[in-house]
């Protein structure tokens, strides 16, 4: 499988699970995606689990750590590449976001920071040292897409345009407005409008999506492993997808892309 050598600024680069039960989460993701894992001890931050494909020596696909507080909820955090963490954080604050964790070295892997946008959706920034981010993307059992669910899509467009220089392009994949964010000609992320179909008070959030060979079979397997279906397998123009929450409550998407989309994403 082709491996990633670098991520340009503004591109999604890593996904990290925070869980109240690392052992249960490890069982789930091993059973669903066939991931392996190994443990790193990262100074004061404690143990950090790296998920891999094709064995422990395979390329990295995602990270996992235990929740820092008992009151916190399980979630996936999507990280985006930054060449200058202080400058990106300053742009986020100026655009109405918050810095929730100042730039921090993660051993020799890289330097990270955490932010939230004006609606409270959390995301991460990553500057690599020895870990560029995911070692493989756009492959089976690896991350293929990240998506923001937001109530004020105009405000979100202004914010992420200011922070990452993203250009918003509307698509008609849903009955409501769907946005592709682009860096140059490449779509790097999406945004769905949280309309009346969403539960009142449900917070804005980022969700990582992972490629599966058969969306329906993987959704059924996820349920066998303890997940709950939030959006059942559904066809849209670029893919068949579903959204689930894992046994600890973290939200993720499963995607089987169409052949046309695969051909487009393979273009340089």
N, C-alpha and C positions, 0 to 999 in steps of 0.2 A: 504494500500500500504506500502511496506517496506521502512523505512526511513534510511537515512545515519547517522551514528554515528560519523564518522571521515573520513578524506581524507589523504592517505599517501603522502609523499613528491613527487612532480613531477606530481601529478594527477590534471586534471582540477577540479576546485572546485566551480566556480562561473561565471556567465555571467552578464554583466552590460551594459545597454543601455544608451547612451548619446543622447539626443534628443532636437531639437529646440522647440518642442511643446509637453510637457508632457501630456496634456489632450488628444490630438489626439492620441498619442502613447498608452495611457492607454485604450482608446476606442478600438483601433485596437487589442491589445493583449488580452483584455477581450473577444472581439468578436471571436478571432481566437482560443484561447486556453482555454477560460473559466476561466482565472486567476482572482483572487481578488487582492486587494492591500491595504497597509496601509502606512502612511507617518511617517518617523522619521525626527526630526530636529537634524542635526549633527553639532553642534557648528558653526564655521566659514564657513563650507562647505554648510550650508543651508539645504533645504529639500531633503530627500532621500526616494524614493519610493521602497518598498519591495513587489514584486509580490508573491502570494501564491496560493496553490492548495486547493480546498475543503473548501473555506471560509477564512475569515480574520485570523482565528486561525490555518489554515492549514500550512503544511510545506512550507518553503521558496523555490522559484524556480529561482529567478533572481532579479536584482536590476535595478533602473532607476534614472537618475538625468538629470537636464537641462544642455544643453551645457554651458561651462564656457565662451565661446567667440562667438560672432555673426558670425565670419568668419569660425568657425569650422563646420565640417559636421557630420551628424548623423551617429552613428556607434555602434556596439556591441564590448565590450572588453571581452576577455576570460582571466580568472584568474587561476593561478596554485599555488598549495600549496607549501610553503617554510617553513622549520623549522628555517632558519637563513637568514633573509632578507639581511643584509649587505654582507654575504658570497655569496649569489645568485647574488646580484647586482655586486659584484666584479668579479664573473665568467662571467657575461654577458658583462661587460666592457672589460675584458681581451680577450673575444672571438670576439670583434668587435661591440658589441651593445652599446646602450646609455641608461643611466638612465634619464627618463623624469620626474619622480616625486619621490623625496626621501621618505624613509619610514615615514608613517604618521598614527597616531592613528585615527581610525574612532569610536569615542565615546568608548563604552565598547564592540563593535562588534569584532574588530580585528585591525590588523596593515597591511597596504598595501603599495605597491610601484608600479610604472609604468616603463616599459622599452620599447625599440624598438630593433628589431634584425638588423643585418647588411643591410637588404634590406628595413628597415623602417616599418616593420609590428609591430604594437603595441600589447603589452600583459601586464597583471598584475600579481603581486605576492601577496599572501595572507597568513598571519599568524593569526590564529583564537584566539579570546578571547571567547566571548559568541556566536558568529556566526561562526559555523564551515565551512560555505559555503552553498551550496544548501542543503536543508533538504531532498530532494528526487531527484534522477537521474534515468535514464534508466526505466522510467515509462511514460505512456501517458501524454502529455502536459508538460513534463519536458525535460531537456537537456539530450541528449544521446551521443553526439559526438562533437568534435571540430576539425577544419581542417584549416591548413595553405595553402594558395596559394602562391607559391614562384617561381621566375624565375631561381634562381641559387640553385637548390636543393642540390647540394653537399655542398655548403657553409652553407645552412640551417641545413643540417645533422650535420656538424661539430659544429655549434653554439649551437643547442639545446642539442646535446650530451654532450657538455662541461658544459652547464648551469644546465641541469636537469638529466644528466646521461642516457638519452633516448638511446635505441638501435633501429636502423632503419632496417625495414624489408620490402622489396618490394613486392607489390601485383599486380595482373593483372586485377584490377577492371575497368580500363579505357584503351583506346587505347594508351595513354601515360603512363609514369611511375607513379604509386601511391605508397606512402610510409605509412606504419604503424609505429608509434613510440611506443615502448614497455618499460614498467617498469617491470622487471622480465618477466613473461609469459603473462602479461596483456597488450593489446593494449590500450593506453590512448589518442592517438591523431592520426591524419592523415595529409598527405601533398600531394597536387596535383601540378604538374608542370604547370606553366603558359606558354603554348606554343603559336604557331601562331594563335590559335583560340581566344585568349584573345585580347581585344582592346589594341593597342599600348599605352604605358604609364600608363596602369592601375596598381595601386600600389599593392604590396604584402600585404596580410592581413590575419587575423584570422577570422573564421566564426563559430558561434555556431549552432548546429543542434538540433532540438526539435522533439520528438517522436509524431507522429500523427497516428490515427487508419487507415486513408485512405488518402494517399498522394494526389490523384487526387481531392478528395472532399475538402481537406484542402487548396490546391492550388487555387481552384475555390472560396472558401470562402475568402481567403486572397485578391484575386482580387476584390471581391464584397466590401471588407472593404477598398480598396484603394491601395493595393500593386501592384507591377509589377513583372511579371515572368521573371527571368534572365536565369534559366535553367529549362525547362519544366519537368514534372514528367518523370523519366527515371529509367529503371531497371538496376541494377548491381547485382553481386552475393549476397551481404549481405542485400540488401534492395531495395525499390523503393524510390527515393528521388527527391526533386526539390529545387531550390534556388530562393528566392524572395527578393525584397527590399520593406520594409514597407512604409507607406505613407510619412514618413519623409526622406526616402532614406537609412535607415540602412539595411544591408545585413544579412540574416539568412537562414538556411536550414530547410526543413521539411523532416522527414524520417519515413517510415513505414518498420521496420525491418522484415527480414524473420524469420521463426520459428527456423531455425538452429542457426542463430546469437543470438537470445534470449536465447536459451539453453546454448550456449557457454559463454555468458556474465553473466549467473547466477552461473557459476561454481566459487567456492572459489579461 
